[in-house]
Amino acid sequence: PFFGYLPEIRRAVYTTNCVEALNFQLRKVTKTKGAFPSEDAALKVLYLAIQRASAKWSGPIKDWRSALNVFTIVFEGRLPAR
């Protein structure tokens, strides 16, 4: 189904690389720990890892304007009016 969309939409929603990078960061911080003293401690470590990783997500989506135009045409009525 993914390849049924137009190239502009595929570029905007293609996230495998981002997801893999985040999973790598989460594995990196949890792999070195043998065990966590509590569930809250594990959640805190994961939260801090996500905060650190999200600081790198500052770049805009490439060709977002053309993707948004295609989204508006293909999914008519689903996007709010600009």
C-alpha positions as CSV (number, residue, x, y, z in Angstrom):
1,P,0.0,0.0,0.0
2,F,2.9,2.4,0.7
3,F,4.1,2.4,-2.9
4,G,0.5,3.2,-4.1
5,Y,1.0,6.7,-2.9
6,L,2.5,9.5,-4.9
7,P,6.3,10.1,-4.4
8,E,5.7,13.4,-2.6
9,I,3.6,11.6,0.0
10,R,6.0,8.7,0.3
11,R,8.9,11.1,1.0
12,A,6.9,12.9,3.8
13,V,5.8,9.7,5.6
14,Y,8.9,7.5,5.1
15,T,10.2,7.2,8.7
16,T,12.1,3.9,8.9
17,N,15.4,5.7,9.3
18,C,14.1,7.9,12.1
19,V,12.4,5.0,13.9
20,E,15.6,2.9,13.7
21,A,17.7,5.8,15.0
22,L,15.3,6.2,18.0
23,N,15.3,2.5,18.7
24,F,19.1,2.5,18.6
25,Q,19.2,5.3,21.2
26,L,16.8,3.5,23.5
27,R,18.7,0.2,23.2
28,K,21.9,2.0,23.9
29,V,20.7,3.3,27.3
30,T,18.9,0.2,28.4
31,K,21.5,-2.4,27.2
32,T,24.2,-1.3,29.7
33,K,21.8,-1.7,32.6
34,G,21.4,-5.1,34.2
35,A,18.1,-4.2,35.8
36,F,16.2,-1.2,36.9
37,P,15.3,-0.7,40.6
38,S,11.7,0.3,39.6
39,E,9.5,0.9,36.6
40,D,9.7,4.6,37.2
41,A,13.5,4.4,37.0
42,A,13.2,2.7,33.6
43,L,10.7,5.2,32.3
44,K,12.9,8.1,33.5
45,V,15.9,6.7,31.6
46,L,13.8,6.2,28.4
47,Y,12.3,9.7,28.8
48,L,15.7,11.3,29.0
49,A,17.0,9.3,26.0
50,I,14.0,10.5,24.0
51,Q,14.6,14.1,25.1
52,R,18.3,13.8,24.0
53,A,17.3,12.2,20.6
54,S,14.5,14.8,19.9
55,A,17.0,17.6,20.2
56,K,18.5,16.4,16.9
57,W,15.1,16.4,15.1
58,S,15.1,20.1,14.2
59,G,15.3,19.8,10.4
60,P,12.1,20.4,8.4
61,I,10.6,17.7,6.2
62,K,12.1,18.0,2.7
63,D,9.7,19.3,0.1
64,W,6.9,19.6,2.7
65,R,5.0,22.2,0.7
66,S,4.6,20.0,-2.4
67,A,3.7,17.0,-0.1
68,L,1.1,19.1,1.7
69,N,-0.4,20.1,-1.7
70,V,-0.7,16.4,-2.7
71,F,-2.1,15.5,0.7
72,T,-4.8,18.2,0.2
73,I,-5.7,16.8,-3.2
74,V,-5.6,13.1,-2.4
75,F,-7.3,13.4,1.1
76,E,-9.8,16.1,0.2
77,G,-11.8,17.2,3.1
78,R,-9.5,15.6,5.8
79,L,-7.1,18.6,6.2
80,P,-8.2,21.9,7.7
81,A,-8.5,24.8,5.3
82,R,-5.4,26.9,5.1
